[in-house]
Amino acid sequence: VLNVSWRLYKATPLYNFQVTDISLKRMARSLSATLQAELARGIGIALDVPESEMIGADSIVHVNAEQIPELRGSKRDAEAFSLMITRQQVGRSDLIGRMVLCSVGYGELVASQPLPEGFTHLPLVLVRASASLIRILTSWIQETFDCLVTPMPLSTRDLEWMAVEWAAPDGDDGSLAQRPLALIYSLPGDKSLQTITYNIEPDSIRSLQLRLGRNLMDALETHFYKEFSIRLNKMRLVRVGTYTVFVGHEGRIKLLPLPSKCSTESLLVLKYLTNVAIRSLISYDVN
């Protein structure tokens, strides 16, 4: 899942879901049949790149369903699985879409509230596909497992939390991890200047963290105001780039490759996003 741009979705508990070799093969056959039926009806599936190309009724689509045992925070978590969709052509096979359902850290969060029998919760869904293929994938998941799959945008609070949590690696974490913190703000009502990007090098962040006891975001925004007389806290934080992840308010993320010493940080990002998914699902259920 590293170094790939994903769209974030959240899912309610799946009913009658099993991760066994037999069930995975059954899922792959069912989704393949659904995709071929959609193509036979004349509903083309757009490719993610390039957007103008469409897969038509004469195409053969193959689905592979597999477990991802490494995408778990603990043994309490349900095992993650992936659906990979490829277009089969003479002498080649092109990946056109992928969906990953996972539950990193969910077992710890709800250990005292087990699900009813027959239900499995994989609340965090990562999707890489065109809009038309995403509609088919989410519809199939919902009908097959009697659940609800919806987009998962991120709040400003979520972006700020991730920016602070993964603001800078340790100085000895290796050159691959020494990426600047990038904060991208949108300017309301200003059509001439749509965004402001604020980049801070890891050394500067580590120095601030040592010297200041107050909130890092407050310190960075105060520094920016002293330099440019612009109040970032009056604007909307829409994207964040850290040493471990790029993430946007619309629900797009990209997990970055890291040295082996801090490779668990990617799992911690997914654990936080699993928490966000559960929180938003609870809010949806209450409302």
C-alpha positions in Angstrom: 0.0 0.0 0.0 3.0 2.3 0.1 3.8 5.0 -2.4 0.3 4.8 -4.0 -2.4 7.4 -3.9 -5.6 6.2 -2.3 -9.1 7.5 -1.7 -10.5 6.9 1.8 -13.8 5.3 2.5 -15.4 3.9 5.7 -17.5 0.7 6.0 -20.1 -0.5 8.5 -19.7 -4.1 9.8 -19.7 -6.8 7.0 -22.2 -9.6 7.5 -21.3 -13.3 6.7 -17.7 -12.3 5.7 -14.9 -14.8 5.9 -11.3 -14.7 4.9 -10.6 -18.3 3.8 -9.2 -19.5 0.5 -12.6 -20.8 -0.6 -14.4 -17.6 0.3 -11.8 -15.4 -1.3 -12.1 -17.4 -4.6 -15.9 -17.1 -4.3 -15.6 -13.3 -3.9 -13.3 -13.0 -6.9 -15.7 -14.9 -9.1 -18.7 -12.9 -7.9 -17.1 -9.5 -8.5 -15.6 -10.6 -11.9 -19.1 -11.7 -13.0 -20.6 -8.4 -11.8 -18.0 -6.4 -13.7 -18.5 -8.4 -16.9 -22.2 -8.0 -16.6 -21.8 -4.2 -16.3 -19.7 -4.2 -19.4 -22.1 -6.4 -21.3 -24.9 -3.8 -20.5 -22.8 -1.2 -22.2 -21.6 0.5 -19.1 -18.0 1.3 -19.8 -15.5 1.5 -17.0 -13.1 4.4 -17.2 -9.5 3.8 -16.5 -7.8 6.0 -13.9 -5.0 6.9 -16.3 -5.7 8.1 -18.9 -9.2 9.3 -17.9 -10.4 9.3 -21.6 -9.8 5.5 -22.1 -12.7 3.2 -21.4 -13.0 -0.5 -20.9 -15.7 -1.9 -23.2 -17.8 -5.0 -23.5 -15.1 -6.8 -25.5 -12.6 -6.6 -22.6 -11.9 -9.4 -20.1 -11.7 -8.3 -16.5 -10.1 -10.5 -13.8 -10.3 -10.1 -10.0 -7.9 -11.4 -7.5 -8.9 -11.5 -3.8 -6.2 -12.1 -1.2 -5.4 -11.7 2.5 -3.0 -9.0 3.7 -1.8 -10.4 7.1 0.7 -7.6 7.7 -2.1 -4.9 7.9 -3.1 -5.6 11.5 -2.3 -3.7 14.7 -2.7 -6.8 16.8 -4.2 -10.3 16.7 -7.5 -8.8 17.9 -7.9 -7.1 14.5 -9.8 -8.7 11.7 -7.5 -9.8 8.9 -7.3 -7.3 6.0 -8.0 -8.3 2.5 -7.5 -6.8 -1.0 -9.4 -6.9 -4.3 -7.3 -6.3 -7.3 -8.9 -5.8 -10.7 -7.0 -6.3 -13.9 -7.8 -6.0 -17.6 -6.6 -9.0 -19.5 -5.1 -8.4 -23.0 -3.1 -10.5 -25.3 0.3 -11.0 -23.7 -0.3 -8.5 -20.9 -2.3 -7.8 -17.8 -3.0 -4.2 -16.6 -4.0 -3.3 -13.0 -7.1 -1.0 -13.3 -8.2 -0.9 -9.7 -7.6 -2.0 -6.1 -9.6 -2.0 -2.9 -8.2 -2.7 0.5 -10.4 -3.2 3.6 -8.5 -3.2 7.0 -9.0 -2.8 10.7 -5.7 -1.6 12.2 -6.1 -1.2 15.9 -9.9 -1.8 15.9 -9.6 -4.8 18.2 -8.1 -2.6 20.9 -10.7 0.1 20.6 -13.7 -2.1 20.9 -12.4 -5.1 23.0 -15.2 -4.6 25.5 -17.9 -4.4 22.9 -17.7 -7.4 20.6 -19.8 -7.5 17.5 -22.9 -9.7 17.1 -22.2 -13.2 15.7 -21.8 -13.2 11.9 -20.4 -9.7 11.7 -16.8 -8.6 10.9 -15.7 -5.0 11.0 -13.1 -3.7 8.6 -14.0 0.0 9.0 -11.1 1.5 6.9 -11.3 1.2 3.1 -8.6 2.3 0.7 -9.5 2.5 -3.0 -7.5 3.2 -6.1 -9.7 3.3 -9.2 -11.6 5.5 -11.5 -14.9 7.0 -10.2 -17.0 4.6 -12.4 -15.1 1.6 -11.1 -15.4 2.8 -7.5 -19.2 3.0 -7.8 -19.3 -0.6 -9.0 -16.9 -1.8 -6.2 -18.7 -0.1 -3.4 -22.1 -1.2 -4.7 -20.9 -4.9 -4.9 -19.4 -4.8 -1.3 -22.6 -3.3 0.0 -24.9 -5.9 -1.6 -22.6 -8.8 -0.9 -22.1 -8.2 2.8 -25.1 -6.1 3.7 -23.0 -3.0 4.8 -22.7 0.6 3.9 -19.5 2.1 2.3 -19.2 5.9 2.1 -16.4 8.4 1.4 -14.4 9.5 4.4 -13.3 13.2 4.2 -11.0 14.4 7.0 -11.6 17.4 9.2 -9.2 20.2 9.9 -8.7 18.8 13.4 -7.7 15.4 11.9 -5.2 17.1 9.5 -3.7 19.1 12.4 -3.4 16.1 14.6 -1.6 14.1 11.8 0.7 17.1 11.1 1.8 17.3 14.8 2.1 13.5 15.3 4.3 13.0 12.3 5.8 16.5 12.0 9.4 15.3 12.0 11.3 12.0 12.4 14.2 11.6 14.8 17.5 13.0 13.6 19.0 9.5 13.2 16.1 7.9 11.4 17.9 8.1 8.0 17.9 10.4 5.0 14.8 8.8 3.5 12.7 9.9 6.5 14.1 13.5 6.5 11.2 15.1 4.6 9.9 18.6 5.4 6.5 19.2 6.9 4.2 20.8 4.3 1.0 22.6 5.4 -1.3 23.7 2.6 -4.0 26.3 3.3 -6.9 27.5 1.1 -7.7 31.2 1.0 -11.4 31.9 1.3 -12.7 34.5 -1.2 -9.3 35.2 -2.8 -9.3 34.1 -6.5 -5.9 35.5 -7.3 -4.1 33.4 -4.7 -5.9 30.1 -4.1 -3.5 28.3 -1.6 -0.5 29.0 0.6 2.1 26.2 1.1 4.2 26.4 4.2 7.2 24.0 4.3 9.2 23.5 7.4 12.4 21.4 7.5 12.8 18.6 10.1 15.7 20.3 11.9 13.6 23.4 12.4 10.7 21.4 13.8 12.9 19.4 16.2 14.3 22.7 17.4 10.9 24.1 18.0 9.7 21.0 19.8 12.7 21.2 22.2 12.3 25.0 22.9 8.5 25.3 23.1 6.0 23.8 25.4 3.0 25.0 23.6 1.1 23.6 20.6 3.3 23.1 17.6 0.7 24.3 15.1 0.3 27.5 17.1 4.0 28.1 17.2 4.3 27.6 13.4 1.4 29.8 12.6 2.7 32.5 14.9 6.1 32.3 13.2 4.5 32.6 9.8 2.5 35.7 10.9 5.7 37.4 12.2 7.4 36.8 8.9 4.6 37.5 6.4 1.8 39.2 8.4 -0.6 36.5 7.3 -2.8 34.7 9.8 -2.9 31.1 8.8 -5.4 30.3 11.6 -8.0 32.4 9.7 -7.6 30.0 6.7 -8.5 26.4 6.1 -5.9 23.7 6.3 -6.7 21.4 3.3 -3.6 19.3 2.9 -0.7 18.0 5.0 2.6 16.4 4.0 4.6 14.7 6.6 7.6 12.4 6.6 5.3 9.4 6.5 2.1 10.4 4.7 0.5 13.0 2.4 -3.1 13.5 3.2 -5.9 15.9 2.0 -9.2 17.0 3.5 -11.2 15.4 0.6 -9.9 12.0 1.8 -6.9 11.2 -0.4 -3.7 9.8 1.1 -0.3 8.5 0.1 1.8 6.5 2.5 5.5 7.1 1.9 8.3 4.6 2.0 10.4 4.8 5.2 13.6 3.3 6.5 13.1 -0.1 8.3 13.8 1.6 11.6 10.6 3.6 11.5 8.5 1.4 9.1 5.9 0.9 11.8 4.8 4.5 11.4 2.7 3.6 8.3 0.7 1.1 10.5 0.2 3.9 13.1 -1.2 6.2 10.4 -3.6 3.5 9.4 -4.5 2.9 13.0 -5.4 6.6 13.4 -7.4 6.6 10.2 -9.2 3.4 11.5 -10.1 5.4 14.6 -11.4 8.3 12.4 -13.6 5.8 10.5 -15.1 4.3 13.6 -15.7 7.8 15.1 -17.5 9.0 12.0 -19.5 5.8 11.8 -20.6 6.2 15.4 -21.6 9.8 14.7 -23.5 8.7 11.6 -25.3 6.1 13.6 -26.3 8.5 16.3 -27.5 11.1 13.9 
